[in-house]
Amino acid sequence: MKTRLFPILFICSILITSCCYNIDCEQSSLKFTLISFSASEMDSLIFRKFEANSNFQIIKDSMLIGDINILHPYSHGDSVLLETYNSSYIKFQIQPGYDYQIFIPGVSKLIKISDIVEIPTQKKHCDISDGNHGCYNPIMSYKIDGQIKSGEYFFVHR
């Protein structure tokens, strides 16, 4: 009986692993935290998306957020983490391939984000229902107001 079971298990494992293939991961999205802003100062934000390397001259999209609470902010003392990528209202994401501006009218502050570089990665895909959940290209670097940064979070100080 054991001699028949081994070949069957061997063939099944080959069939399962042969169905696996590599998939490209999705783009990551930068997230940011506003630090030391009062509620009235950050009650609205303006996002602008530009063609990459256009020196912020060729605008592709813009969005006014009149109620910052729809971004699902997470408050930590005097800091507010904004996660636009996970908002059911906002589909504005800071991703590679474009340059961006975030304008905070309450304090007349303009943040310029450019040169976002990601590392293209792949994931082995074996399960039909798996999709590519949890598979995102890591962001290697980007510029905030001309300064090179790394990581997937940045901070905006008042």
Secondary structure as UniProt FT lines:
FT   HELIX           2..18
FT   STRAND          21..24
FT   STRAND          30..35
FT   TURN            39..42
FT   STRAND          45..51
FT   TURN            52..53
FT   TURN            55..56
FT   STRAND          59..65
FT   HELIX           68..71
FT   STRAND          74..76
FT   TURN            77..78
FT   STRAND          79..82
FT   HELIX           84..86
FT   TURN            96..97
FT   STRAND          98..104
FT   HELIX           105..107
FT   STRAND          109..118
FT   STRAND          122..125
FT   TURN            128..134
FT   STRAND          139..144
FT   TURN            145..146
FT   STRAND          147..149
FT   STRAND          153..157
//
